[in-house]
Amino acid sequence: MSSYASQTDLPLERSRLVGMILGGVSYGVYLLLTVQAVTALMQRPRHGQKIANNRRTLLCYILITFALGTISFACNTKYTVMIWIDLRDAPGGPVALIENVMHYRINFVAIFCGYVAEWFMQALLLYRCFVMWNWARPVMIPMVALYIGMIAVAIAILVQVGTGALFYGINTTLAYLSFQVAHTMLYTILVTKRLLSIRGQMKQAFVEYDSSTYDTVILMVVESAMAYTVFIMIFIIAFAVHSSPLTTVCFLSVCQVQGIAQLFIIIRVARGRAITHDWSARITPAAPPTLAFAGTVSITAEGTNIAQAARPEQDSVVESYSASEKSAEANV
């Protein structure tokens, strides 16, 4: 037994098996949340509310990303079966098959579908941030630059893996993961800043304004982003120090983790637990008791994102505020 162990890399083999088990668990959670999100979007929200007019777009987004994630997971599962059953007598054994995953096209399909799903998820963050900031150029330029950079690096990785390169030796992967972290963190900072600004304006407009709604939304944005960011940071560190076992475990679950983070928010919004508010960029001193607001903000979110500034036709809920009434009610 000791002779057999010395000729193999048992930690790497264990990591592949453990990674697939954890990947199966995360995929199960992803599947459950996908069903809940689709069901919530197809039902009429409570209290006569309705989620924004992009209901069909959200449904398409959820189904497309889930299909891509499913294909990626299925390919990884099939190759895991090939490692220990179909190709168990291959030269080098399971270790060689794990290290040389890119010699088999099924793994290219898994990576490609995973990357495309991640592009869709990051694109949703991009769009929500733009709408939240009313398509301001100072916000659009750095976000678009990061997004384009992320896709360009991903394409470079796909070209390398298409030639059969060792996946664990492709240092470009570190750049791709870094772009993802930077994009997600910048989105979180920008949206949080915008929400804090809106909350400040509401407090100025209403003396007794209860800011708990915005506090809850900000917390949801940060928690969603941090869950995914921490996971990616672990992935980056493992890849940087060439820890193949930990890299394998993270790689087999990264797509599902990002999808889960976004679905938590989508479900909450679809069930009417996030609410939209009218707000004013400026309030005249001589305003009448019933205030009229110039713009609207829709605090809805999908993924690691939960907020958007919307035009009147995009509002999920339109509320009128009175100077003598509480300005916000959160149906959480």
Secondary structure in CASP SS format (residue, H / E / C, confidence):
PFRMAT SS
TARGET T0000
AUTHOR 0000-0000-0000
METHOD secondary structure of the structure
MODEL  1
M C 1.00
S H 1.00
S H 1.00
Y H 1.00
A H 1.00
S H 1.00
Q C 1.00
T C 1.00
D C 1.00
L H 1.00
P H 1.00
L H 1.00
E H 1.00
R H 1.00
S H 1.00
R H 1.00
L H 1.00
V H 1.00
G H 1.00
M H 1.00
I H 1.00
L H 1.00
G H 1.00
G H 1.00
V H 1.00
S H 1.00
Y H 1.00
G H 1.00
V H 1.00
Y H 1.00
L H 1.00
L H 1.00
L H 1.00
T H 1.00
V H 1.00
Q H 1.00
A H 1.00
V H 1.00
T H 1.00
A H 1.00
L H 1.00
M H 1.00
Q C 1.00
R C 1.00
P C 1.00
R H 1.00
H H 1.00
G H 1.00
Q C 1.00
K C 1.00
I C 1.00
A C 1.00
N C 1.00
N C 1.00
R H 1.00
R H 1.00
T H 1.00
L H 1.00
L H 1.00
C H 1.00
Y H 1.00
I H 1.00
L H 1.00
I H 1.00
T H 1.00
F H 1.00
A H 1.00
L H 1.00
G H 1.00
T H 1.00
I H 1.00
S H 1.00
F H 1.00
A H 1.00
C H 1.00
N H 1.00
T H 1.00
K H 1.00
Y H 1.00
T H 1.00
V H 1.00
M H 1.00
I H 1.00
W H 1.00
I H 1.00
D H 1.00
L C 1.00
R C 1.00
D C 1.00
A C 1.00
P C 1.00
G C 1.00
G H 1.00
P H 1.00
V H 1.00
A H 1.00
L H 1.00
I H 1.00
E H 1.00
N C 1.00
V H 1.00
M H 1.00
H H 1.00
Y C 1.00
R H 1.00
I H 1.00
N H 1.00
F H 1.00
V H 1.00
A H 1.00
I H 1.00
F H 1.00
C H 1.00
G H 1.00
Y H 1.00
V H 1.00
A H 1.00
E H 1.00
W H 1.00
F H 1.00
M H 1.00
Q H 1.00
A H 1.00
L H 1.00
L H 1.00
L H 1.00
Y H 1.00
R H 1.00
C H 1.00
F H 1.00
V H 1.00
M H 1.00
W C 1.00
N C 1.00
W C 1.00
A C 1.00
R H 1.00
P H 1.00
V H 1.00
M H 1.00
I H 1.00
P H 1.00
M H 1.00
V H 1.00
A H 1.00
L H 1.00
Y H 1.00
I H 1.00
G H 1.00
M H 1.00
I H 1.00
A H 1.00
V H 1.00
A H 1.00
I H 1.00
A H 1.00
I H 1.00
L H 1.00
V H 1.00
Q H 1.00
V H 1.00
G H 1.00
T C 1.00
G C 1.00
A C 1.00
L C 1.00
F H 1.00
Y H 1.00
G H 1.00
I C 1.00
N C 1.00
T H 1.00
T H 1.00
L H 1.00
A H 1.00
Y H 1.00
L H 1.00
S H 1.00
F H 1.00
Q H 1.00
V H 1.00
A H 1.00
H H 1.00
T H 1.00
M H 1.00
L H 1.00
Y H 1.00
T H 1.00
I H 1.00
L H 1.00
V H 1.00
T H 1.00
K H 1.00
R H 1.00
L H 1.00
L H 1.00
S H 1.00
I H 1.00
R H 1.00
G H 1.00
Q H 1.00
M H 1.00
K H 1.00
Q H 1.00
A H 1.00
F C 1.00
V C 1.00
E C 1.00
Y C 1.00
D C 1.00
S C 1.00
S H 1.00
T H 1.00
Y H 1.00
D H 1.00
T H 1.00
V H 1.00
I H 1.00
L H 1.00
M H 1.00
V H 1.00
V H 1.00
E H 1.00
S H 1.00
A H 1.00
M H 1.00
A H 1.00
Y H 1.00
T H 1.00
V H 1.00
F H 1.00
I H 1.00
M H 1.00
I H 1.00
F H 1.00
I H 1.00
I H 1.00
A H 1.00
F H 1.00
A H 1.00
V C 1.00
H C 1.00
S C 1.00
S H 1.00
P H 1.00
L H 1.00
T H 1.00
T H 1.00
V H 1.00
C H 1.00
F H 1.00
L C 1.00
S C 1.00
V H 1.00
C H 1.00
Q H 1.00
V H 1.00
Q H 1.00
G H 1.00
I H 1.00
A H 1.00
Q H 1.00
L H 1.00
F H 1.00
I H 1.00
I H 1.00
I H 1.00
R H 1.00
V H 1.00
A H 1.00
R C 1.00
G C 1.00
R C 1.00
A C 1.00
I C 1.00
T C 1.00
H E 1.00
D E 1.00
W E 1.00
S C 1.00
A C 1.00
R C 1.00
I C 1.00
T C 1.00
P C 1.00
A C 1.00
A C 1.00
P C 1.00
P C 1.00
T E 1.00
L C 1.00
A C 1.00
F C 1.00
A C 1.00
G E 1.00
T E 1.00
V E 1.00
S E 1.00
I C 1.00
T C 1.00
A C 1.00
E C 1.00
G C 1.00
T C 1.00
N C 1.00
I C 1.00
A C 1.00
Q E 1.00
A C 1.00
A C 1.00
R C 1.00
P H 1.00
E H 1.00
Q H 1.00
D C 1.00
S C 1.00
V C 1.00
V C 1.00
E C 1.00
S C 1.00
Y C 1.00
S E 1.00
A C 1.00
S C 1.00
E C 1.00
K C 1.00
S C 1.00
A C 1.00
E C 1.00
A C 1.00
N C 1.00
V C 1.00
END
